């Protein structure tokens, strides 16, 4: 399985449906590691809200965002 995610990427959570205490949708974080499985990804994320909770993709959904250092100056 090829993954577009890699360590250091910035992401925003779209949904996390299978966790009893999910990270709230819209929360941003930095990918700390990606561990491809046969048909899913385990993604370790350093969430900006301080929580530590891995993603399972699928079913969790995220989108890539630009890091502050890549954003154009204001």
N, CA, C, O and CB atoms as a CASP TS submission, in Angstrom:
PFRMAT TS
TARGET T0000
AUTHOR 0000-0000-0000
METHOD Language model
MODEL 1
PARENT N/A
ATOM      1  N   UNK     1       0.851  -1.183   0.000  1.00  0.00           N
ATOM      2  CA  UNK     1       0.000   0.000   0.000  1.00  0.00           C
ATOM      3  C   UNK     1       0.890   1.237   0.000  1.00  0.00           C
ATOM      4  O   UNK     1       1.810   1.351   0.811  1.00  0.00           O
ATOM      5  CB  UNK     1      -0.965   0.003   1.227  1.00  0.00           C
ATOM      6  N   UNK     2       0.614   2.151  -0.904  1.00  0.00           N
ATOM      7  CA  UNK     2       1.350   3.412  -0.954  1.00  0.00           C
ATOM      8  C   UNK     2       0.578   4.449  -0.165  1.00  0.00           C
ATOM      9  O   UNK     2      -0.648   4.517  -0.251  1.00  0.00           O
ATOM     10  CB  UNK     2       1.575   3.884  -2.419  1.00  0.00           C
ATOM     11  N   UNK     3       1.281   5.245   0.593  1.00  0.00           N
ATOM     12  CA  UNK     3       0.622   6.267   1.393  1.00  0.00           C
ATOM     13  C   UNK     3       1.145   7.650   1.035  1.00  0.00           C
ATOM     14  O   UNK     3       2.348   7.837   0.855  1.00  0.00           O
ATOM     15  CB  UNK     3       0.823   5.993   2.882  1.00  0.00           C
ATOM     16  N   UNK     4       0.247   8.612   0.933  1.00  0.00           N
ATOM     17  CA  UNK     4       0.694   9.979   0.704  1.00  0.00           C
ATOM     18  C   UNK     4       1.179  10.642   1.992  1.00  0.00           C
ATOM     19  O   UNK     4       1.784  11.713   1.942  1.00  0.00           O
ATOM     20  CB  UNK     4      -0.428  10.798   0.092  1.00  0.00           C
ATOM     21  N   UNK     5       0.924  10.022   3.141  1.00  0.00           N
ATOM     22  CA  UNK     5       1.335  10.607   4.412  1.00  0.00           C
ATOM     23  C   UNK     5       2.741  10.158   4.784  1.00  0.00           C
ATOM     24  O   UNK     5       3.125   9.013   4.547  1.00  0.00           O
ATOM     25  CB  UNK     5       0.349  10.231   5.521  1.00  0.00           C
ATOM     26  N   UNK     6       3.505  11.082   5.372  1.00  0.00           N
ATOM     27  CA  UNK     6       4.843  10.747   5.860  1.00  0.00           C
ATOM     28  C   UNK     6       5.120  11.568   7.110  1.00  0.00           C
ATOM     29  O   UNK     6       4.426  12.547   7.385  1.00  0.00           O
ATOM     30  CB  UNK     6       5.929  11.009   4.767  1.00  0.00           C
ATOM     31  N   UNK     7       6.127  11.171   7.857  1.00  0.00           N
ATOM     32  CA  UNK     7       6.495  11.904   9.074  1.00  0.00           C
ATOM     33  C   UNK     7       6.747  13.361   8.742  1.00  0.00           C
ATOM     34  O   UNK     7       7.390  13.691   7.746  1.00  0.00           O
ATOM     35  CB  UNK     7       7.743  11.282   9.739  1.00  0.00           C
ATOM     36  N   UNK     8       6.227  14.227   9.601  1.00  0.00           N
ATOM     37  CA  UNK     8       6.395  15.664   9.428  1.00  0.00           C
ATOM     38  C   UNK     8       5.239  16.341   8.718  1.00  0.00           C
ATOM     39  O   UNK     8       5.120  17.565   8.770  1.00  0.00           O
ATOM     40  CB  UNK     8       7.641  15.929   8.679  1.00  0.00           C
ATOM     41  N   UNK     9       4.375  15.565   8.050  1.00  0.00           N
ATOM     42  CA  UNK     9       3.218  16.161   7.374  1.00  0.00           C
ATOM     43  C   UNK     9       2.246  16.734   8.389  1.00  0.00           C
ATOM     44  O   UNK     9       2.081  16.197   9.484  1.00  0.00           O
ATOM     45  CB  UNK     9       2.508  15.121   6.490  1.00  0.00           C
ATOM     46  N   UNK    10       1.607  17.827   8.011  1.00  0.00           N
ATOM     47  CA  UNK    10       0.549  18.415   8.832  1.00  0.00           C
ATOM     48  C   UNK    10      -0.783  17.918   8.309  1.00  0.00           C
ATOM     49  O   UNK    10      -1.007  17.869   7.099  1.00  0.00           O
ATOM     50  CB  UNK    10       0.610  19.978   8.819  1.00  0.00           C
ATOM     51  N   UNK    11      -1.677  17.546   9.236  1.00  0.00           N
ATOM     52  CA  UNK    11      -2.983  17.033   8.860  1.00  0.00           C
ATOM     53  C   UNK    11      -4.077  17.677   9.709  1.00  0.00           C
ATOM     54  O   UNK    11      -3.824  18.237  10.776  1.00  0.00           O
ATOM     55  CB  UNK    11      -3.020  15.509   9.005  1.00  0.00           C
ATOM     56  N   UNK    12      -5.301  17.575   9.193  1.00  0.00           N
ATOM     57  CA  UNK    12      -6.501  17.986   9.933  1.00  0.00           C
ATOM     58  C   UNK    12      -7.438  16.783   9.924  1.00  0.00           C
ATOM     59  O   UNK    12      -7.678  16.180   8.878  1.00  0.00           O
ATOM     60  CB  UNK    12      -7.193  19.279   9.293  1.00  0.00           C
ATOM     61  N   UNK    13      -7.962  16.440  11.095  1.00  0.00           N
ATOM     62  CA  UNK    13      -8.881  15.308  11.213  1.00  0.00           C
ATOM     63  C   UNK    13     -10.245  15.669  10.650  1.00  0.00           C
ATOM     64  O   UNK    13     -10.822  16.701  10.993  1.00  0.00           O
ATOM     65  CB  UNK    13      -9.013  14.865  12.678  1.00  0.00           C
ATOM     66  N   UNK    14     -10.750  14.805   9.781  1.00  0.00           N
ATOM     67  CA  UNK    14     -12.107  14.968   9.254  1.00  0.00           C
ATOM     68  C   UNK    14     -13.076  14.144  10.102  1.00  0.00           C
ATOM     69  O   UNK    14     -14.118  14.649  10.520  1.00  0.00           O
ATOM     70  CB  UNK    14     -12.181  14.538   7.754  1.00  0.00           C
ATOM     71  N   UNK    15     -12.735  12.874  10.357  1.00  0.00           N
ATOM     72  CA  UNK    15     -13.594  12.059  11.226  1.00  0.00           C
ATOM     73  C   UNK    15     -12.824  10.896  11.814  1.00  0.00           C
ATOM     74  O   UNK    15     -11.903  10.351  11.205  1.00  0.00           O
ATOM     75  CB  UNK    15     -14.808  11.541  10.454  1.00  0.00           C
ATOM     76  N   UNK    16     -13.235  10.535  13.022  1.00  0.00           N
ATOM     77  CA  UNK    16     -12.709   9.368  13.736  1.00  0.00           C
ATOM     78  C   UNK    16     -13.932   8.701  14.362  1.00  0.00           C
ATOM     79  O   UNK    16     -14.420   9.133  15.406  1.00  0.00           O
ATOM     80  CB  UNK    16     -11.600   9.767  14.839  1.00  0.00           C
ATOM     81  N   UNK    17     -14.415   7.654  13.719  1.00  0.00           N
ATOM     82  CA  UNK    17     -15.713   7.097  14.106  1.00  0.00           C
ATOM     83  C   UNK    17     -15.670   5.909  15.054  1.00  0.00           C
ATOM     84  O   UNK    17     -16.662   5.636  15.730  1.00  0.00           O
ATOM     85  CB  UNK    17     -16.434   6.698  12.900  1.00  0.00           C
ATOM     86  N   UNK    18     -14.554   5.195  15.124  1.00  0.00           N
ATOM     87  CA  UNK    18     -14.537   3.951  15.897  1.00  0.00           C
ATOM     88  C   UNK    18     -13.819   4.051  17.234  1.00  0.00           C
ATOM     89  O   UNK    18     -13.377   3.032  17.764  1.00  0.00           O
ATOM     90  CB  UNK    18     -13.902   2.880  15.092  1.00  0.00           C
ATOM     91  N   UNK    19     -13.690   5.244  17.793  1.00  0.00           N
ATOM     92  CA  UNK    19     -13.010   5.395  19.072  1.00  0.00           C
ATOM     93  C   UNK    19     -14.005   5.901  20.112  1.00  0.00           C
ATOM     94  O   UNK    19     -14.777   6.813  19.813  1.00  0.00           O
ATOM     95  CB  UNK    19     -11.800   6.360  18.948  1.00  0.00           C
ATOM     96  N   UNK    20     -14.015   5.343  21.319  1.00  0.00           N
ATOM     97  CA  UNK    20     -14.964   5.800  22.341  1.00  0.00           C
ATOM     98  C   UNK    20     -14.691   7.224  22.824  1.00  0.00           C
ATOM     99  O   UNK    20     -15.604   7.872  23.335  1.00  0.00           O
ATOM    100  CB  UNK    20     -14.932   4.860  23.520  1.00  0.00           C
ATOM    101  N   UNK    21     -13.478   7.726  22.681  1.00  0.00           N
ATOM    102  CA  UNK    21     -13.130   9.095  23.069  1.00  0.00           C
ATOM    103  C   UNK    21     -12.304   9.716  21.934  1.00  0.00           C
ATOM    104  O   UNK    21     -11.102   9.941  22.079  1.00  0.00           O
ATOM    105  CB  UNK    21     -12.332   9.120  24.437  1.00  0.00           C
ATOM    106  N   UNK    22     -12.977   9.993  20.787  1.00  0.00           N
ATOM    107  CA  UNK    22     -12.243  10.420  19.600  1.00  0.00           C
ATOM    108  C   UNK    22     -11.641  11.821  19.719  1.00  0.00           C
ATOM    109  O   UNK    22     -12.083  12.648  20.517  1.00  0.00           O
ATOM    110  CB  UNK    22     -13.150  10.373  18.411  1.00  0.00           C
ATOM    111  N   UNK    23     -10.629  12.051  18.906  1.00  0.00           N
ATOM    112  CA  UNK    23     -10.104  13.395  18.715  1.00  0.00           C
ATOM    113  C   UNK    23     -11.201  14.170  18.000  1.00  0.00           C
ATOM    114  O   UNK    23     -11.796  13.631  17.067  1.00  0.00           O
ATOM    115  CB  UNK    23      -8.739  13.399  17.898  1.00  0.00           C
ATOM    116  N   UNK    24     -11.500  15.407  18.388  1.00  0.00           N
ATOM    117  CA  UNK    24     -12.559  16.159  17.719  1.00  0.00           C
ATOM    118  C   UNK    24     -12.220  16.461  16.255  1.00  0.00           C
ATOM    119  O   UNK    24     -11.075  16.772  15.926  1.00  0.00           O
ATOM    120  CB  UNK    24     -12.819  17.459  18.466  1.00  0.00           C
ATOM    121  N   UNK    25     -13.221  16.366  15.388  1.00  0.00           N
ATOM    122  CA  UNK    25     -13.052  16.734  13.982  1.00  0.00           C
ATOM    123  C   UNK    25     -12.537  18.171  13.913  1.00  0.00           C
ATOM    124  O   UNK    25     -12.947  19.027  14.698  1.00  0.00           O
ATOM    125  CB  UNK    25     -14.398  16.581  13.189  1.00  0.00           C
ATOM    126  N   UNK    26     -11.640  18.422  12.972  1.00  0.00           N
ATOM    127  CA  UNK    26     -11.057  19.749  12.807  1.00  0.00           C
ATOM    128  C   UNK    26      -9.744  19.933  13.541  1.00  0.00           C
ATOM    129  O   UNK    26      -9.032  20.908  13.300  1.00  0.00           O
ATOM    130  CB  UNK    26     -12.020  20.779  13.270  1.00  0.00           C
ATOM    131  N   UNK    27      -9.407  18.997  14.447  1.00  0.00           N
ATOM    132  CA  UNK    27      -8.150  19.086  15.182  1.00  0.00           C
ATOM    133  C   UNK    27      -6.985  18.871  14.222  1.00  0.00           C
ATOM    134  O   UNK    27      -7.055  18.022  13.333  1.00  0.00           O
ATOM    135  CB  UNK    27      -8.108  18.050  16.338  1.00  0.00           C
ATOM    136  N   UNK    28      -5.920  19.639  14.404  1.00  0.00           N
ATOM    137  CA  UNK    28      -4.742  19.523  13.556  1.00  0.00           C
ATOM    138  C   UNK    28      -3.604  18.860  14.329  1.00  0.00           C
ATOM    139  O   UNK    28      -3.586  18.844  15.560  1.00  0.00           O
ATOM    140  CB  UNK    28      -4.310  20.909  13.033  1.00  0.00           C
ATOM    141  N   UNK    29      -2.659  18.317  13.569  1.00  0.00           N
ATOM    142  CA  UNK    29      -1.515  17.659  14.188  1.00  0.00           C
ATOM    143  C   UNK    29      -0.430  17.402  13.162  1.00  0.00           C
ATOM    144  O   UNK    29      -0.578  17.699  11.977  1.00  0.00           O
ATOM    145  CB  UNK    29      -1.937  16.348  14.849  1.00  0.00           C
ATOM    146  N   UNK    30       0.668  16.839  13.653  1.00  0.00           N
ATOM    147  CA  UNK    30       1.820  16.504  12.815  1.00  0.00           C
ATOM    148  C   UNK    30       2.024  14.993  12.836  1.00  0.00           C
ATOM    149  O   UNK    30       2.051  14.376  13.901  1.00  0.00           O
ATOM    150  CB  UNK    30       3.105  17.244  13.302  1.00  0.00           C
ATOM    151  N   UNK    31       2.167  14.406  11.652  1.00  0.00           N
ATOM    152  CA  UNK    31       2.397  12.969  11.545  1.00  0.00           C
ATOM    153  C   UNK    31       3.772  12.650  12.122  1.00  0.00           C
ATOM    154  O   UNK    31       4.779  13.220  11.702  1.00  0.00           O
ATOM    155  CB  UNK    31       2.286  12.489  10.064  1.00  0.00           C
ATOM    156  N   UNK    32       3.806  11.730  13.091  1.00  0.00           N
ATOM    157  CA  UNK    32       5.062  11.311  13.712  1.00  0.00           C
ATOM    158  C   UNK    32       5.582  10.020  13.098  1.00  0.00           C
ATOM    159  O   UNK    32       6.780   9.745  13.156  1.00  0.00           O
ATOM    160  CB  UNK    32       4.877  11.132  15.214  1.00  0.00           C
ATOM    161  N   UNK    33       4.692   9.225  12.509  1.00  0.00           N
ATOM    162  CA  UNK    33       5.104   7.977  11.894  1.00  0.00           C
ATOM    163  C   UNK    33       3.946   7.325  11.174  1.00  0.00           C
ATOM    164  O   UNK    33       2.784   7.539  11.519  1.00  0.00           O
ATOM    165  CB  UNK    33       5.673   7.032  12.933  1.00  0.00           C
ATOM    166  N   UNK    34       4.276   6.516  10.158  1.00  0.00           N
ATOM    167  CA  UNK    34       3.260   5.804   9.385  1.00  0.00           C
ATOM    168  C   UNK    34       3.684   4.341   9.291  1.00  0.00           C
ATOM    169  O   UNK    34       4.813   4.034   8.908  1.00  0.00           O
ATOM    170  CB  UNK    34       3.073   6.436   7.955  1.00  0.00           C
ATOM    171  N   UNK    35       2.773   3.451   9.643  1.00  0.00           N
ATOM    172  CA  UNK    35       3.045   2.019   9.608  1.00  0.00           C
ATOM    173  C   UNK    35       2.013   1.347   8.696  1.00  0.00           C
ATOM    174  O   UNK    35       0.919   1.013   9.152  1.00  0.00           O
ATOM    175  CB  UNK    35       3.011   1.403  11.049  1.00  0.00           C
ATOM    176  N   UNK    36       2.349   1.143   7.403  1.00  0.00           N
ATOM    177  CA  UNK    36       1.401   0.509   6.484  1.00  0.00           C
ATOM    178  C   UNK    36       1.117  -0.938   6.877  1.00  0.00           C
ATOM    179  O   UNK    36       2.038  -1.693   7.189  1.00  0.00           O
ATOM    180  CB  UNK    36       1.937   0.562   5.056  1.00  0.00           C
ATOM    181  N   UNK    37      -0.141  -1.317   6.862  1.00  0.00           N
ATOM    182  CA  UNK    37      -0.580  -2.689   7.067  1.00  0.00           C
ATOM    183  C   UNK    37      -1.046  -3.214   5.708  1.00  0.00           C
ATOM    184  O   UNK    37      -0.890  -2.520   4.703  1.00  0.00           O
ATOM    185  CB  UNK    37      -1.727  -2.780   8.156  1.00  0.00           C
ATOM    186  N   UNK    38      -1.600  -4.390   5.654  1.00  0.00           N
ATOM    187  CA  UNK    38      -1.990  -4.970   4.362  1.00  0.00           C
ATOM    188  C   UNK    38      -3.043  -4.138   3.632  1.00  0.00           C
ATOM    189  O   UNK    38      -2.946  -3.957   2.418  1.00  0.00           O
ATOM    190  CB  UNK    38      -2.515  -6.375   4.568  1.00  0.00           C
ATOM    191  N   UNK    39      -4.036  -3.634   4.340  1.00  0.00           N
ATOM    192  CA  UNK    39      -5.071  -2.844   3.666  1.00  0.00           C
ATOM    193  C   UNK    39      -5.506  -1.620   4.475  1.00  0.00           C
ATOM    194  O   UNK    39      -6.599  -1.091   4.272  1.00  0.00           O
ATOM    195  CB  UNK    39      -6.277  -3.716   3.383  1.00  0.00           C
ATOM    196  N   UNK    40      -4.652  -1.182   5.382  1.00  0.00           N
ATOM    197  CA  UNK    40      -4.935   0.025   6.159  1.00  0.00           C
ATOM    198  C   UNK    40      -3.620   0.606   6.657  1.00  0.00           C
ATOM    199  O   UNK    40      -2.573  -0.032   6.553  1.00  0.00           O
ATOM    200  CB  UNK    40      -5.893  -0.281   7.352  1.00  0.00           C
ATOM    201  N   UNK    41      -3.678   1.821   7.199  1.00  0.00           N
ATOM    202  CA  UNK    41      -2.499   2.506   7.738  1.00  0.00           C
ATOM    203  C   UNK    41      -2.678   2.780   9.218  1.00  0.00           C
ATOM    204  O   UNK    41      -3.759   3.174   9.657  1.00  0.00           O
ATOM    205  CB  UNK    41      -2.236   3.819   6.984  1.00  0.00           C
ATOM    206  N   UNK    42      -1.631   2.574   9.978  1.00  0.00           N
ATOM    207  CA  UNK    42      -1.590   3.040  11.357  1.00  0.00           C
ATOM    208  C   UNK    42      -0.742   4.305  11.329  1.00  0.00           C
ATOM    209  O   UNK    42       0.416   4.270  10.915  1.00  0.00           O
ATOM    210  CB  UNK    42      -1.000   1.938  12.356  1.00  0.00           C
ATOM    211  N   UNK    43      -1.313   5.418  11.767  1.00  0.00           N
ATOM    212  CA  UNK    43      -0.632   6.708  11.695  1.00  0.00           C
ATOM    213  C   UNK    43      -0.509   7.293  13.094  1.00  0.00           C
ATOM    214  O   UNK    43      -1.509   7.547  13.765  1.00  0.00           O
ATOM    215  CB  UNK    43      -1.389   7.684  10.759  1.00  0.00           C
ATOM    216  N   UNK    44       0.733   7.503  13.526  1.00  0.00           N
ATOM    217  CA  UNK    44       1.017   8.109  14.820  1.00  0.00           C
ATOM    218  C   UNK    44       1.033   9.621  14.616  1.00  0.00           C
ATOM    219  O   UNK    44       1.752  10.130  13.756  1.00  0.00           O
ATOM    220  CB  UNK    44       2.383   7.590  15.421  1.00  0.00           C
ATOM    221  N   UNK    45       0.236  10.337  15.412  1.00  0.00           N
ATOM    222  CA  UNK    45       0.092  11.783  15.233  1.00  0.00           C
ATOM    223  C   UNK    45       0.378  12.500  16.545  1.00  0.00           C
ATOM    224  O   UNK    45      -0.077  12.075  17.607  1.00  0.00           O
ATOM    225  CB  UNK    45      -1.325  12.136  14.722  1.00  0.00           C
ATOM    226  N   UNK    46       1.124  13.577  16.466  1.00  0.00           N
ATOM    227  CA  UNK    46       1.308  14.491  17.598  1.00  0.00           C
ATOM    228  C   UNK    46       0.253  15.580  17.427  1.00  0.00           C
ATOM    229  O   UNK    46       0.447  16.536  16.676  1.00  0.00           O
ATOM    230  CB  UNK    46       2.792  15.100  17.656  1.00  0.00           C
ATOM    231  N   UNK    47      -0.860  15.422  18.128  1.00  0.00           N
ATOM    232  CA  UNK    47      -1.986  16.344  17.992  1.00  0.00           C
ATOM    233  C   UNK    47      -1.674  17.670  18.668  1.00  0.00           C
ATOM    234  O   UNK    47      -1.042  17.706  19.724  1.00  0.00           O
ATOM    235  CB  UNK    47      -3.263  15.732  18.587  1.00  0.00           C
ATOM    236  N   UNK    48      -2.121  18.756  18.054  1.00  0.00           N
ATOM    237  CA  UNK    48      -1.858  20.086  18.589  1.00  0.00           C
ATOM    238  C   UNK    48      -2.558  20.338  19.924  1.00  0.00           C
ATOM    239  O   UNK    48      -2.160  21.231  20.672  1.00  0.00           O
ATOM    240  CB  UNK    48      -2.287  21.128  17.590  1.00  0.00           C
ATOM    241  N   UNK    49      -3.597  19.555  20.228  1.00  0.00           N
ATOM    242  CA  UNK    49      -4.300  19.734  21.501  1.00  0.00           C
ATOM    243  C   UNK    49      -3.627  18.957  22.639  1.00  0.00           C
ATOM    244  O   UNK    49      -4.123  18.944  23.765  1.00  0.00           O
ATOM    245  CB  UNK    49      -5.757  19.290  21.361  1.00  0.00           C
ATOM    246  N   UNK    50      -2.479  18.302  22.331  1.00  0.00           N
ATOM    247  CA  UNK    50      -1.736  17.597  23.366  1.00  0.00           C
ATOM    248  C   UNK    50      -2.101  16.133  23.533  1.00  0.00           C
ATOM    249  O   UNK    50      -1.409  15.405  24.244  1.00  0.00           O
ATOM    250  CB  UNK    50      -1.931  18.281  24.645  1.00  0.00           C
ATOM    251  N   UNK    51      -3.176  15.687  22.893  1.00  0.00           N
ATOM    252  CA  UNK    51      -3.565  14.278  23.009  1.00  0.00           C
ATOM    253  C   UNK    51      -2.640  13.387  22.208  1.00  0.00           C
ATOM    254  O   UNK    51      -1.962  13.839  21.285  1.00  0.00           O
ATOM    255  CB  UNK    51      -5.004  14.080  22.546  1.00  0.00           C
ATOM    256  N   UNK    52      -2.619  12.133  22.566  1.00  0.00           N
ATOM    257  CA  UNK    52      -1.829  11.137  21.873  1.00  0.00           C
ATOM    258  C   UNK    52      -2.766  10.002  21.495  1.00  0.00           C
ATOM    259  O   UNK    52      -3.144   9.199  22.348  1.00  0.00           O
ATOM    260  CB  UNK    52      -0.635  10.633  22.748  1.00  0.00           C
ATOM    261  N   UNK    53      -3.141   9.931  20.225  1.00  0.00           N
ATOM    262  CA  UNK    53      -4.045   8.884  19.770  1.00  0.00           C
ATOM    263  C   UNK    53      -3.742   8.610  18.302  1.00  0.00           C
ATOM    264  O   UNK    53      -3.767   9.519  17.472  1.00  0.00           O
ATOM    265  CB  UNK    53      -5.544   9.291  19.975  1.00  0.00           C
ATOM    266  N   UNK    54      -3.456   7.345  17.989  1.00  0.00           N
ATOM    267  CA  UNK    54      -3.140   6.969  16.617  1.00  0.00           C
ATOM    268  C   UNK    54      -4.403   6.898  15.769  1.00  0.00           C
ATOM    269  O   UNK    54      -5.515   6.731  16.268  1.00  0.00           O
ATOM    270  CB  UNK    54      -2.407   5.627  16.586  1.00  0.00           C
ATOM    271  N   UNK    55      -4.182   7.034  14.465  1.00  0.00           N
ATOM    272  CA  UNK    55      -5.258   6.894  13.495  1.00  0.00           C
ATOM    273  C   UNK    55      -5.175   5.523  12.851  1.00  0.00           C
ATOM    274  O   UNK    55      -4.093   4.950  12.720  1.00  0.00           O
ATOM    275  CB  UNK    55      -5.192   8.008  12.426  1.00  0.00           C
ATOM    276  N   UNK    56      -6.325   5.002  12.450  1.00  0.00           N
ATOM    277  CA  UNK    56      -6.429   3.824  11.602  1.00  0.00           C
ATOM    278  C   UNK    56      -7.129   4.282  10.332  1.00  0.00           C
ATOM    279  O   UNK    56      -8.303   4.651  10.362  1.00  0.00           O
ATOM    280  CB  UNK    56      -7.208   2.639  12.314  1.00  0.00           C
ATOM    281  N   UNK    57      -6.409   4.259   9.219  1.00  0.00           N
ATOM    282  CA  UNK    57      -6.964   4.758   7.959  1.00  0.00           C
ATOM    283  C   UNK    57      -7.068   3.600   6.983  1.00  0.00           C
ATOM    284  O   UNK    57      -6.040   2.990   6.693  1.00  0.00           O
ATOM    285  CB  UNK    57      -6.090   5.905   7.365  1.00  0.00           C
ATOM    286  N   UNK    58      -8.263   3.244   6.444  1.00  0.00           N
ATOM    287  CA  UNK    58      -9.553   3.663   6.974  1.00  0.00           C
ATOM    288  C   UNK    58      -9.870   2.952   8.286  1.00  0.00           C
ATOM    289  O   UNK    58      -9.180   1.989   8.622  1.00  0.00           O
ATOM    290  CB  UNK    58     -10.654   3.397   5.954  1.00  0.00           C
ATOM    291  N   UNK    59     -10.842   3.365   9.014  1.00  0.00           N
ATOM    292  CA  UNK    59     -11.966   4.227   8.689  1.00  0.00           C
ATOM    293  C   UNK    59     -11.738   5.708   8.983  1.00  0.00           C
ATOM    294  O   UNK    59     -12.508   6.545   8.512  1.00  0.00           O
ATOM    295  CB  UNK    59     -13.157   3.767   9.429  1.00  0.00           C
ATOM    296  N   UNK    60     -10.690   6.058   9.758  1.00  0.00           N
ATOM    297  CA  UNK    60     -10.467   7.467  10.072  1.00  0.00           C
ATOM    298  C   UNK    60     -10.134   8.235   8.791  1.00  0.00           C
ATOM    299  O   UNK    60      -9.513   7.701   7.872  1.00  0.00           O
ATOM    300  CB  UNK    60      -9.327   7.625  11.118  1.00  0.00           C
ATOM    301  N   UNK    61     -10.561   9.498   8.754  1.00  0.00           N
ATOM    302  CA  UNK    61     -10.323  10.341   7.586  1.00  0.00           C
ATOM    303  C   UNK    61      -9.588  11.612   7.995  1.00  0.00           C
ATOM    304  O   UNK    61      -9.933  12.248   8.991  1.00  0.00           O
ATOM    305  CB  UNK    61     -11.650  10.688   6.886  1.00  0.00           C
ATOM    306  N   UNK    62      -8.558  11.978   7.203  1.00  0.00           N
ATOM    307  CA  UNK    62      -7.809  13.205   7.436  1.00  0.00           C
ATOM    308  C   UNK    62      -7.577  13.911   6.106  1.00  0.00           C
ATOM    309  O   UNK    62      -7.761  13.334   5.034  1.00  0.00           O
ATOM    310  CB  UNK    62      -6.463  12.909   8.145  1.00  0.00           C
ATOM    311  N   UNK    63      -7.169  15.174   6.202  1.00  0.00           N
ATOM    312  CA  UNK    63      -6.731  15.897   5.017  1.00  0.00           C
ATOM    313  C   UNK    63      -5.384  16.525   5.319  1.00  0.00           C
ATOM    314  O   UNK    63      -5.114  16.924   6.452  1.00  0.00           O
ATOM    315  CB  UNK    63      -7.773  16.976   4.588  1.00  0.00           C
ATOM    316  N   UNK    64      -4.546  16.610   4.307  1.00  0.00           N
ATOM    317  CA  UNK    64      -3.244  17.265   4.459  1.00  0.00           C
ATOM    318  C   UNK    64      -3.451  18.773   4.459  1.00  0.00           C
ATOM    319  O   UNK    64      -4.293  19.297   3.730  1.00  0.00           O
ATOM    320  CB  UNK    64      -2.260  16.842   3.321  1.00  0.00           C
ATOM    321  N   UNK    65      -2.676  19.459   5.284  1.00  0.00           N
ATOM    322  CA  UNK    65      -2.710  20.920   5.324  1.00  0.00           C
ATOM    323  C   UNK    65      -1.275  21.418   5.232  1.00  0.00           C
ATOM    324  O   UNK    65      -0.326  20.679   5.496  1.00  0.00           O
ATOM    325  CB  UNK    65      -3.416  21.449   6.629  1.00  0.00           C
ATOM    326  N   UNK    66      -1.135  22.664   4.860  1.00  0.00           N
ATOM    327  CA  UNK    66       0.202  23.244   4.800  1.00  0.00           C
ATOM    328  C   UNK    66       0.683  23.541   6.216  1.00  0.00           C
ATOM    329  O   UNK    66      -0.093  23.959   7.075  1.00  0.00           O
ATOM    330  CB  UNK    66       0.214  24.533   3.932  1.00  0.00           C
ATOM    331  N   UNK    67       1.964  23.319   6.440  1.00  0.00           N
ATOM    332  CA  UNK    67       2.525  23.677   7.736  1.00  0.00           C
ATOM    333  C   UNK    67       2.709  25.175   7.751  1.00  0.00           C
ATOM    334  O   UNK    67       2.830  25.792   6.693  1.00  0.00           O
ATOM    335  CB  UNK    67       3.872  22.936   8.013  1.00  0.00           C
ATOM    336  N   UNK    68       2.734  25.785   8.948  1.00  0.00           N
ATOM    337  CA  UNK    68       2.897  27.235   9.023  1.00  0.00           C
ATOM    338  C   UNK    68       4.154  27.727   8.295  1.00  0.00           C
ATOM    339  O   UNK    68       4.143  28.829   7.745  1.00  0.00           O
ATOM    340  CB  UNK    68       2.946  27.668  10.475  1.00  0.00           C
ATOM    341  N   UNK    69       5.221  26.951   8.279  1.00  0.00           N
ATOM    342  CA  UNK    69       6.441  27.388   7.620  1.00  0.00           C
ATOM    343  C   UNK    69       6.309  27.382   6.106  1.00  0.00           C
ATOM    344  O   UNK    69       7.068  28.072   5.425  1.00  0.00           O
ATOM    345  CB  UNK    69       7.594  26.513   8.036  1.00  0.00           C
ATOM    346  N   UNK    70       5.343  26.601   5.546  1.00  0.00           N
ATOM    347  CA  UNK    70       5.132  26.563   4.114  1.00  0.00           C
ATOM    348  C   UNK    70       4.117  27.592   3.625  1.00  0.00           C
ATOM    349  O   UNK    70       3.978  27.809   2.421  1.00  0.00           O
ATOM    350  CB  UNK    70       4.693  25.198   3.714  1.00  0.00           C
ATOM    351  N   UNK    71       3.416  28.219   4.550  1.00  0.00           N
ATOM    352  CA  UNK    71       2.401  29.185   4.162  1.00  0.00           C
ATOM    353  C   UNK    71       3.058  30.470   3.660  1.00  0.00           C
ATOM    354  O   UNK    71       4.132  30.848   4.126  1.00  0.00           O
ATOM    355  CB  UNK    71       1.461  29.484   5.341  1.00  0.00           C
ATOM    356  N   UNK    72       2.403  31.138   2.706  1.00  0.00           N
ATOM    357  CA  UNK    72       2.971  32.403   2.216  1.00  0.00           C
ATOM    358  C   UNK    72       2.936  33.466   3.306  1.00  0.00           C
ATOM    359  O   UNK    72       2.050  33.440   4.161  1.00  0.00           O
ATOM    360  CB  UNK    72       2.204  32.897   0.970  1.00  0.00           C
ATOM    361  N   UNK    73       3.880  34.398   3.292  1.00  0.00           N
ATOM    362  CA  UNK    73       3.891  35.446   4.334  1.00  0.00           C
ATOM    363  C   UNK    73       2.673  36.351   4.221  1.00  0.00           C
ATOM    364  O   UNK    73       2.155  36.574   3.127  1.00  0.00           O
ATOM    365  CB  UNK    73       5.173  36.291   4.237  1.00  0.00           C
ATOM    366  N   UNK    74       2.225  36.863   5.344  1.00  0.00           N
ATOM    367  CA  UNK    74       1.048  37.751   5.364  1.00  0.00           C
ATOM    368  C   UNK    74       1.438  39.170   5.015  1.00  0.00           C
ATOM    369  O   UNK    74       0.583  40.055   4.981  1.00  0.00           O
ATOM    370  CB  UNK    74       0.365  37.724   6.738  1.00  0.00           C
TER
END
